[in-house]
């Protein structure tokens, strides 16, 4: 497992949203309403990047087909078509940086 340092904590303020292309995975780091989220940038429905998705009350809505996911658990929210969970990653900290290991 490798640790990837992503961003200085001081830069991760509300409204922050940035994609990091790491080996084998595109990661979306974002902060909304005082909560920092790390997730796979690909919607599990059809792989559409979630970086353009709309966030409201802890839920992200894919801009491609409207699929909605709980940002804490990754669980899909009631939709007409079945969908797998969104991969949500655990943030790790190294001094004044946020990162992820996988």
N, C-alpha and C positions, 0 to 999 in steps of 0.2 A: 504494500500500500504506500502511495506517495502523497506527500503534502504539497498543495499548490497554494501559494500566497497570492491573494487576489487584489486586495485594495487596502489603503490606509483607512482605519476606522473613522478618522476625522472627516473623510470625504463621503462617508455613507450616511447621508441625512435623508429625511423624508422626501420622497420623489425620486431618489436615486434609482437608476436602473441601468445595468450594463451587462453585456454578454461577454463571457470569457470562453474562447475556444481552446480547450485542453485536450490532451491526447485521448482520442476516442469518445469525447463528450463535450457538448456545448452547454455551459452553465449560465444561468441567469441569476445575478445577484441584484436584489432590490430591497428597498425599504419603504414601507407604507404604514402610516398611522403609528409610527414609533416601533414597528416590528421589522426585523431584518429577515429576509427569506432567501434561501438558496435552493434552486430547483433546476431540473433538466429543462433546457430551453425548448425541447421538442414536445409538442402536444402528443400524448400517447394515442390519440384518435387517428390522426393522419400525418403527424410529424411537423405540422405547421409551427414556426417559431412563436413562442409565447411572449417574447420581448415586446411585441406590439399589442398584447392583450390588455384589456381593461380590468382594473382591480377596484373592488368595492367591498368593504366590510369583510376582509379576509378571504375573498373569493376572486380568482382570476378567470376571465372569460376569453377563450381562444378567439382570435380575430378571424380565423379561417371558417369554422363551422359552428361557433357559438357554444362549444362545450365549456362547462364550468367546473372548476376544481377548488376544493378547500386548500388553501395555501399551507395550513399547518399539517394536515394529514395526507394530502394528495388525493383524497377520495373524490371521485366524480360526484357532482351534484345532479340530482334527478334530470336525466335527459332522455330523449326518445330512443336514441341508439346506445347500446352497451359500450362501455369503454373501460380500459384498464386504469389503474391508479397512476397519477402523475408522480414521478420520482422526486421526492423532497429530500434534500441533503442536509446534514448537520454542519453548522458553522463551527469552525475551530479558530482559535486565536493564537497569534504569535506576536507577543509584545503589542504594538499598536496596529497590527494588520489582522484582517479577517481572511480566512482561507478555507480550504476543503481538502479532505483526504479520500481517495478511492483507489 
